[in-house]
Amino acid sequence: SNDLNSNVSKRSLVKKSLMLLICILISSPVFATKPDVLDKSVMNLFEIGVRPDRGNDFADVARQTISASVVHEEGTLAMYALQRSDHPSHAFMVELYENESAYHKHLNGDPYKAFAARAPDIIERKNKIILEPQFLGDKHIIPNERTINNLVIVEVKPEFQTEFKNIVMPEMAESLKVEKGVLAMYAATDSQTPNRWYFYEIYASEEAYQLHRQTPHFRDYLRQTAHMSASKDAIPVKPVFLRNKGGIKQDPHR
């Protein structure tokens, strides 16, 4: 009888200990957020209105902020400042971070604080678009006067969303793999409007871009997806300042 009571007591103690351990684990920060959310890449697009006659100041603050952030912040993977070639006071900033933690470290870092201090005198409006990365791929970029970039917004018909994605992903991967002049290819969807796709691409030169347009994989992409888009807006942009760590090669959803 004593042995039986002892065994019951031991089992009860083990059970209570396990329950306590489970409760501690569940309440810990690691379990409070899903691991895939913690590790997910963060991509933002900012639409920026530059104050009249402050274009040079914007280029200067962009260069300082981007250089310091990409060089000194481990999780800041890429930052690109660009402007409309037909409307220079309309600028954009494309940002890519390893995860949410890296993004918050950037916001609390000295480069961003220096930018925030100067921004009110240079920027009159800023609109943040939170993007869901679909494909991220780049090479280390050392831009020169020939470097170009493209920013394209495609509204995909909802019924073709999955099919469109399955076609465009391999095309982008192939472009980076076989074309020397393709330096970066990013695809992302608007977090608020999932069928709105944003494509940001960087090429070594206009010639590299025109060669890309003649490749079989790009022509196949155009042919296969022609009926899938409701609209397509190619925004005329030119680089202001471009920096990345290089070597990103990931399809976040695979």
C-alpha positions, -999 to 999 in steps of 0.1 A, spaced: 0 0 0 28 24 9 46 15 -24 14 22 -44 9 56 -26 46 64 -33 43 57 -70 11 77 -73 28 106 -55 58 104 -78 36 103 -109 16 133 -96 49 153 -90 62 145 -125 29 155 -140 29 188 -122 65 195 -131 58 188 -168 28 211 -167 48 238 -151 76 235 -177 50 236 -205 34 268 -190 69 285 -188 77 276 -224 44 288 -238 47 321 -219 82 328 -231 89 353 -258 102 326 -282 68 310 -282 48 342 -280 53 348 -317 54 321 -344 90 313 -354 82 319 -391 71 355 -382 102 361 -362 125 349 -391 105 364 -420 122 390 -441 109 426 -438 105 447 -470 92 482 -471 86 507 -498 84 544 -489 69 570 -513 85 603 -505 77 638 -514 109 659 -514 105 696 -507 111 720 -537 148 726 -543 159 701 -517 168 673 -541 205 675 -534 199 674 -497 177 643 -501 205 626 -521 230 636 -494 209 623 -464 200 591 -484 237 584 -491 247 589 -454 218 569 -440 220 540 -464 258 537 -463 260 536 -425 230 513 -421 240 487 -446 277 487 -435 272 487 -397 238 470 -392 241 432 -395 204 427 -403 200 456 -428 203 437 -461 196 464 -486 185 500 -490 179 518 -522 169 554 -528 155 563 -562 134 591 -578 111 595 -606 130 605 -637 101 626 -649 93 641 -615 125 643 -593 107 656 -562 88 622 -561 112 598 -545 112 562 -532 131 542 -507 132 504 -509 143 487 -477 151 450 -469 158 436 -435 166 401 -423 136 400 -399 114 422 -377 141 424 -350 166 437 -375 142 464 -386 136 476 -351 173 477 -344 176 499 -375 149 523 -362 168 525 -329 202 530 -345 222 562 -350 219 563 -388 181 564 -387 181 589 -358 204 612 -378 180 608 -408 150 615 -387 166 647 -374 172 661 -409 141 647 -426 115 674 -417 135 701 -435 139 679 -466 108 657 -468 72 670 -469 54 637 -470 61 600 -466 39 570 -473 49 536 -461 38 505 -480 44 473 -461 53 445 -485 51 407 -483 83 393 -499 76 367 -526 110 364 -542 143 380 -531 176 376 -550 206 399 -555 243 402 -561 266 426 -544 260 459 -561 287 485 -567 267 511 -588 281 534 -614 267 559 -638 254 531 -660 234 513 -633 197 514 -638 166 502 -618 130 494 -626 99 497 -604 68 480 -618 34 476 -602 12 448 -615 -24 442 -605 -30 405 -609 -65 392 -614 -73 374 -581 -82 341 -598 -47 340 -613 -27 349 -582 -12 314 -575 -6 306 -612 11 340 -617 34 334 -588 43 299 -600 54 314 -633 72 345 -622 93 329 -595 114 306 -617 118 333 -643 134 357 -618 156 329 -604 168 320 -639 175 357 -647 198 361 -617 215 328 -624 223 331 -661 224 369 -668 256 387 -656 239 421 -659 210 413 -637 221 425 -602 189 423 -582 154 410 -585 127 414 -558 91 406 -560 66 414 -532 29 418 -527 11 447 -509 2 435 -474 -31 452 -477 -39 443 -513 -23 409 -520 -30 408 -557 -9 440 -562 26 430 -570 57 452 -567 87 444 -588 120 461 -581 149 453 -603 185 465 -608 206 461 -639 242 469 -646 232 490 -676 205 497 -701 221 472 -725 219 445 -698 182 453 -694 175 451 -731 194 418 -733 172 405 -704 141 414 -724 152 392 -752 159 361 -732 136 330 -737 127 329 -700 115 365 -700 96 361 -732 79 329 -718 69 349 -687 53 376 -708 35 351 -730 22 330 -702 10 359 -679 -4 383 -705 -40 375 -697 -34 374 -659 -29 411 -652 -56 438 -648 -31 466 -651 7 473 -652 24 505 -642 61 508 -650 73 538 -630 101 557 -647 128 559 -620 166 565 -617 190 556 -589 198 581 -562 219 558 -540 220 520 -539 236 497 -514 232 461 -504 252 433 -487 246 410 -517 241 373 -519 204 371 -510 189 341 -526 156 331 -512 120 324 -521 105 331 -487 75 308 -494 94 276 -503 
